[in-house]
């Protein structure tokens, strides 16, 4: 295990249903999203644990069978960024969340950090941030395109959860 990941964060990661076992560097994968999402932890000030969240989501044009015009792609990415940056109160702890969204090739990379004295609450809040990113992504899916994995599965799951 990592020498830099606090033991109590590792325990919280191992006991969380949405988190995989920690990698050698202490980073854990969020297993409840089809996107590439990870959480890492380190010691913070005053006994707090700093949680770093990263979620990578595909751009619209990479998950459609159809061609997406550049203006649509850019507008969609800008709307996604603004929605994610307006994260609101999705966490149990009181965090000043200021997620950042950067474009990296055919992906948008969302990063956020939070700190907490309570390691379990911090791990839960890190997963809540990933859930928010996924939900925001699904909300922004534009009707009329033929989507490919993983977005087609997310749409189907949302329809099933909404009763059709």
N, C-alpha and C positions, 0 to 999 in steps of 0.2 A: 504494500500500500504506500501511498504517498507520505513523505515525511512532512509535507506542508499542509495537508488537509487535517483539520482538527478531528480527533477521535470521535467527539460527540456528533460532528457532521457526518462522519462515515457511518456511525450507528443510525442516524436519522435516514441516510440514503438507503442503507440495507433494509430498514424496516418499512420503507415506503412502497406501496403497491404500484406506483407509477414510475418508479426509478429502478434501473438495472443495477447490477453489481458495479461498484467503482472500478474504473480502469487503474492501471498501475500509477497514473498521475493523479488519481483521486477524482477525476471527472466521471460523471455518471450520465447515461443516456436516459432521456424521458421516453418511456415505452408506450405511452398512451396516445401518441400522435404519430402519423405516418411521416411527418417531417423530421429532419435531422435536428434534434434539440438536445442540448446538454446543460448540465449544472455543475459548477465547480464551487468549492468553498475554501476559505482561508481565514486565519485569525484576523480579527479586526480590533478596533480600539475598545477599551473598557469591557473586555470579555465577550464582545459581540462576535458573531461569525458573519463574514462577508460572503454572500452568494452571488456568483456571476452566472447569468443565464444567457444562452445563445440559442437562437432558433433560425434555421435556414429554410426558407420557403421558395418554391419555384416561381418564376415569372409566369404571367398568364400565357404567353406564347409557347412556353415549353410544355404545357399540360393541355393543349388543345390540338385536335386533329386539323382544325381550320387555321387559315392564316389570320393573324391579328395585326391590324395596322399599327404602325409605330405610335401614332397619336393616341390610340386606344390603350396600348401597352403603357405608355408614359403616364397617361391620366389615371389608369388603374393603379399603377405603382405609387403615384403621388397620393391618391386617396387612401390606399393601404397604409402608407407611411403616416399620414395625418391621423388616421383612426388609431393606429398602434400608439402613437405618441400621446394620445389623449386617453391613456389607459384607465384612468379613474380608480375607483376603490375596489379592486378585485382581490385584494389580499386581506388576511386577518390581522396582520401586524400593521403598524402605522409606518409606512415607508414613503419616502419622496421618490417615487419611480419616475425616471426620465429615460424611457427606452429610446434607443437610436436605431434607425433603419438605414442601411447602406446597400447599394447595389454592388453585387460581385458577380459579374458575368451574367449567367442566366438564373441567378438567385437574388433574393433580398435577404439580408442578414440582419436579424433583430437582436440587439444586445441590451441587457438591463442588469442592474445590480441592486441588491438590497442587503441590509444587515439586520441581524436580530440576536438578542440574547438567548432566545429559545430556539434550539437547533431544529426541533420538529416543526415548529411553526414556520421557521425560515425555509425549510425544505418544502413544506406545503405551499408556501407563498411563491416559491420559485416555480413549482409545477403550475400554479394558478396563472402565472405570467405566460407560460407556454400555452396553456389552455386558451387564454385570451387571444394570443397570436393566432392560434388555429381557428378559433371562432370568428375573429375579424377577417381572416382569409376567406373562410367559407361565406361570410356575409357579402364579401366583395366579388364573389364569382358572378360573372356577367352571363345572363341567360342567352341562349341562342347558339352557343358554341358546343361542339362535341368534345367533351373532356376525356382525358386519359388518366391513368393512375398517377398519383393517389387521389386526385381531386374527384374523379367519378365516384369512388368509394365514399368520400366524405359527403358528397351530395346525396348519395343513396341513404347513408346513415342519417343525415339531417331530415330527409323526407320521411324515413321510417319513424324517427323520433317525434316528428310533427304530425304524424298520422296521415301522411300522403304528400 
